């Protein structure tokens, strides 16, 4: 009888406990896209793939041949003459606006940018200031170096032997062969070996 009473009380306690509610199935997390609507991810600017999320004034520095000073001047031209907001992402520009930006950066001399900001202040062919970008800039630099070598100028001669051309010292930097310290140690060790062998030969004769 005692066992039956214990089982009955245990069942009553179990029924009195609140039953746990079933947990809902976990919903899969959906990652929201961080890309803004209407903004291209990659924009082709003067032959360079530029991040479309960058502002126009920041994207200009991503083009080879445009530094911070020239970019600041180009930004003023775009804002004053083209009435373009350079703080907007470059990926949100229309095709016409993108063409205007590319036209300005390819020929800044036509929009009042001073010549001292350009990389060709006096072109060898035309004698007028010009600005080169991307592959045109690299090709022109190679042509200039080759011309200096053919004219046998000091700069061309330094280029031909692989040394610095702007007056930098080369005693401790810019070495192209074996370092002097290693060479001196090798010579000293060879002299010491020759001296010991000569002494051994003299003792053998005696």
C-alpha positions, 0 to 999 in steps of 0.5 A, a space after each residue: 500500500 505504501 508503494 502505491 501511495 508513493 507512485 500516486 503522489 509522484 504521478 500527481 507531482 509530474 502532472 502538476 509541473 508546467 510542461 515546457 513549450 516546444 521551441 520553434 525551429 531555428 530560422 536560417 540567418 539571411 545576410 543583408 547585402 551591403 551593396 547600395 542599390 544603383 551603385 556599380 561594384 567596379 568602374 572602368 576609369 582610364 583603363 583601371 578597374 576602380 571600386 565603385 563604392 569609393 567617392 570620386 575624389 578618392 577614386 582618382 588617386 587609384 589611377 596610375 599617374 594621378 597623385 594627391 596634388 593633381 587629384 585635388 586640382 581635378 576635384 576643383 575642376 569637376 566641382 566648379 566647371 562640371 558641377 559634379 559632386 565629388 563626394 558621391 560614389 563613382 559607381 553611381 555616376 551616369 555614363 555621361 558623367 563618367 565620360 566627363 571625368 575621364 575627359 578631364 583626367 586625360 587632358 587636364 591642361 585643357 581645363 586650367 590645371 597648371 603645368 607643374 602638376 603634370 608629369 610631362 611639363 614639356 613634351 618632347 614631340 609637341 613642346 607643350 604640357 601633357 599628362 600621361 596615365 597608366 600604360 602610356 606613362 610606363 611606355 613613355 618612361 621606358 622611351 625616355 630612359 632608352 633615349 638617355 642611354 643612346 645619347 650617352 648622357 650621365 643619367 643614361 650611363 647610370 641607368 645602363 649600369 643599374 645605379 642611382 641617377 639622382 645624386 644619391 650616395 652608393 657607399 652603403 646602399 644601392 649595391 648590386 654585386 657582392 658586398 665589400 665586407 664579405 669580399 674582404 673577409 674572403 681575401 683575409 682568409 685566403 691570405 692567412 691560409 697561404 701564409 700558414 702553408 708557406 710556413 709549413 713548407 719552410 719548416 719541412 725544408 729545414 
